[in-house]
Amino acid sequence: MKTFFQQLLKDKNGCYSLRELAIALLLIALFTSWIAKQFFQHEVPEFMFYAFASLIGAGCFGYSLEKKTTSETN
């Protein structure tokens, strides 16, 4: 289980990335706000929910554009 979470925080080059950490934190915030609304009737501002979802989408889109770096040795 530990290796699964470690792999989630790595980019395409296998290095830890703050973008993946930010996306993971935003996903936790998104799920927490959804659970608070659905089960505990706490009002979550709608713009915050959409902002979290937009930031997650932007992070995933940036990941899809990222190219894996290759090192060429002569």
C-alpha atoms as one frame of an Amber mdcrd trajectory, in Angstrom:
protein
   0.000   0.000   0.000   2.888   2.321   0.799   4.472   1.798  -2.618   1.124
   2.534  -4.294   0.940   5.975  -2.685   4.601   6.626  -3.414   4.031   5.858
  -7.096   1.054   8.230  -7.201   3.322  11.126  -6.238   5.887  10.484  -8.982
   5.935  12.083 -12.419   6.695  10.385 -15.745  10.418  10.451 -15.022   9.972
   8.663 -11.715  10.803  11.725  -9.609   8.594  13.135  -6.887   6.679  16.174
  -8.094   4.833  18.944  -6.305   2.189  18.922  -9.031   1.166  15.384  -8.155
   1.135  16.283  -4.456  -1.036  19.340  -5.165  -3.470  17.257  -7.233  -3.661
  14.651  -4.459  -4.404  17.331  -1.855  -7.044  18.910  -4.092  -8.671  15.497
  -4.599  -8.814  15.018  -0.837 -10.358  18.480  -0.440 -12.872  17.756  -3.208
 -13.959  14.438  -1.695 -14.107  15.967   1.778 -16.358  18.785   0.588 -18.590
  16.323  -1.276 -18.894  14.067   1.782 -19.644  17.083   3.994 -22.449  18.138
   1.658 -23.941  14.683   1.084 -23.836  13.182   4.535 -23.448  15.991   7.071
 -25.486  18.762   5.360 -22.623  21.266   5.638 -22.847  23.920   2.992 -19.742
  24.109   0.850 -19.529  27.171  -1.397 -20.237  26.062  -4.917 -17.391  28.096
  -6.386 -14.891  26.250  -4.149 -16.124  22.896  -5.428 -15.748  24.022  -9.049
 -12.362  25.611  -8.324 -11.019  22.351  -6.877 -12.365  20.374  -9.821 -10.860
  22.862 -12.304  -7.448  22.752 -10.648  -7.469  18.952 -10.693  -8.399  19.012
 -14.391  -5.634  21.512 -15.142  -3.087  19.354 -13.334  -4.147  16.239 -15.218
  -4.070  18.122 -18.518  -0.556  19.367 -17.767   0.516  15.806 -16.974  -0.807
  14.612 -20.337   1.261  17.263 -22.148   4.428  16.421 -20.252   6.972  14.397
 -22.174   9.238  11.860 -20.599  12.818  13.070 -20.737  15.365  10.834 -22.315
  19.069  11.101 -21.714  21.307  10.565 -24.679  24.868   9.512 -23.980  27.573
   9.915 -26.600
